[in-house]
Amino acid sequence: MKAVVCEAWGLPDTLKVKELPDLQPGPGQVVIDVQAAGVNFPDVLIVQGKYQFKPELPFVPGSEVAGVIRSVADDVTTFKAGDKVIAFVPTGGFGQQLLAPAQALIPMPPDMDFETAAAITLTYGTSYHAIVDRAMLRNSENMLILGAAGGVGLAAIEIGKALGARIIACASSDEKLEVCRQHGADVLINYSKEDLREAVKAATGGKGADVIYDPVGGEYSEPAFRSIAWGGRHLVVGFANGEIPKLPLNLTLLKGASLMGVFWGEFTKRDPKGNMANMRQLLQWLHEGKIKPHISGRYKLEEAAQALHDMAARKVTGKVIVLPQ
């Protein structure tokens, strides 16, 4: 089988596509023929050795896949060869085959295609955990989303709308904001042209945002937090900008506001039942048409490095997918 291999920490163009032996399941494991693999910003950081999780070299990057089970270990009774499944794993996704523990699998709904199935776990799982578990977003509250046209940003828009919130989407171009509008955003702010604080003030009648969803970090985190409502919740989701901001902590006092860390990967380990409950809700919303992943690009396995490069360069809206077969 073919797979993308990271042999040394570095930029995506150092990755190689290699021929590897077919995989065999060990106890509690299955082998999946990968039909689609989601590309995420953490993948860009992992291959550079810059993420919270640092796998041993060499490894195959990629964490979310959809495919068909090829074989199962003798002790696996919950799945069988031929089953269509979704999997979220630490590594291994950018290959024609994936070895995964059976307990990490979710059965694919019969009406779901592989590309959609490979685009829902990380971005929607992260956003649901952030918005529902952490911020406890309420109906009619204002939620400000930075980097709203990215994968987690668009997921946050749709989840917020499903919960009855008013969504203020922020992005760096009018083209990206148009995608946000199509996914349900109520107010659009181009922070490359507008003063973020003044725009949020105007959008909320001076009240400020009840919840701030921040996967970007960098220069926009502080002006966003200065625009938070009394008792607001600022979700620290990630640092796609590359810069970890330093916020004056007196702002939390003056605003009676909270900074809330969001680490979905750790949440899935510590509360797997809670995560599965969240995924069931997301799949139900998908079936009802309340959410729908926006897939803006598809790449062959040999183009996986380019997919990561485009992600790093912030050229991606929504999700992009690698098609290994």
C-alpha positions, 0 to 999 in steps of 0.5 A: 500500500502507498502512504505519505511518510514523515521521516524528519521534522520539517515543512510539508514539502519534505514528506514522501509517498512510499510503498509500505507493507499491507497492514495486519490487525492486532488484538482489538484492531481493524484495518481500513481501506481509506477512501477519504482523509480530512486535512486539518491545521494540526497536521501542518504542525505535527509534521514540523514537531510543533504540536502538543502531540509528537509521534515517533519518527517515521510516521504517516500523518493524518488523523480523520478518515472514512473508509471500508473495513478490510480485516478485523482481529479475531477478538473484534465482534463489533465490526466486520469486513465490509463495514463503512466506518469513520475513524479518528486516530493520532496518525496514519490517515494519509495512506491507502490503509489505516490500522485503528482500534475498533473502539475508535470507530463510528459506523457511517450512516447509510446516507453519508458519502466518504468525503463528508464522513472524513470532514466531520470528526475534528472540526465539528467535534472541536467546535461542538465541544467548545461551544456546547461543553465549554461555553454553554452557548445559549439561544439568542446570544451573540457569538463572535468567530475569528477565522470564521471561513476555516474548517472549525470556523464554519463548523462553529457558525453552523453549530451556533445557528443550530443552537439559536445564536446570532453569529458574527463572522470575522475573516480576512477577505470578502470572498471568505466572508461570502462563504460564511454568509452562505453557511448562516452567519448573520453579521460579516466583519472583514478585519483586514479592512475594518476596526474589529472593536468598532465593528463588534460594538456596532454589531451588538449595540455596544453590548459586546459578544457573549462568546468569542470563538478564537482558533486564530490567536495573534493580533486579533485576540486582544481586540476581540477580548476587549469587545467581550460582553459582561460575563462573556466566554472567550474560547481559546481553540488554537493559534492558526496565526502562528503567534500565541497572544499575551492578554492583560489579565485585568481585562477578565476582571473588568469584564467579569469574563472567562478565558476557556481552553479547548483541547478536543483531542484530550477531551476525547481521551478523558471522556470518550462517552461524552465525545460519542454523545456529541458525535451522535448529535452532530450526525443527527444534525447532519441528517436533518440538514442543520450542518454540512461540511464545506469541502473546498478542495480534493487532493490525490495522495501524491498531492498531500504535501500541497494540501498541507501547504495550502492549509498553512498558507491559509488558502483553504476555506472549510475542509480539504480532503485527501483521496488515497485510492 
